Amino acid sequence: MTNKTLRILIADEHLHQRLQLEKLLNGLGYYRIAPVESFDELQRLVHSALQPFNLLLGNIELASHVGVDLERFCRVSAQIQHALLYHTQHLKVPAVPATERQAVSVSLPQAPDNDALQSFMAIIDSPVLVGKIALPAGLAPGATQRRRSGHFAPTVFSR
């Protein structure tokens, strides 16, 4: 199930690429997207964010133009949980074991297509089962419910 509250950054200097990635994400059900076209914009947005971004989808060359290693920038930034980075060049998202999904960073040879993006989002947006709570005996499956004997006249709601 898609978590519509994920905060996603798209960082690419090419408008067409940013629009294509945003359209792919929208098609997968993600709408909280902020596109940026320069590393300066990216840096300002990340450093001034009140909440961390769940995903940075970015072109590595965006930061390399200013001498910054974007992979390292993502690893050391507490405001970026996951990163899907790509070069301007067909690709496959590698399998990531469930035990290593705390902060996933993947580098691709080109911008992700729909299949690659869908595979990556399935990795970072998988539901987390925190725990199970036992239902009270009266609410457990198969339990019969007793009718309340009240002093009210029968209505549609008491049937």
Number of C-alpha atoms within 10 A of each C-alpha: 8 13 12 12 10 16 19 23 24 23 27 27 18 13 13 10 17 23 14 15 24 22 15 18 19 13 12 15 13 19 16 15 18 16 21 20 17 16 22 13 12 21 14 10 16 20 12 10 12 9 11 17 22 19 24 25 26 30 27 24 20 23 22 12 11 11 9 14 14 18 17 9 13 21 16 9 12 13 20 22 19 21 25 24 24 20 15 13 10 10 15 15 17 12 9 14 8 10 6 8 13 10 14 16 19 15 19 20 15 16 25 26 14 16 13 17 20 16 14 22 18 13 17 19 14 13 11 6 6 6 6 6 6 8 9 8 10 11 11 10 8 8 10 10 8 7 8 8 6 8 6 8 6 9 7 5 5 10 6
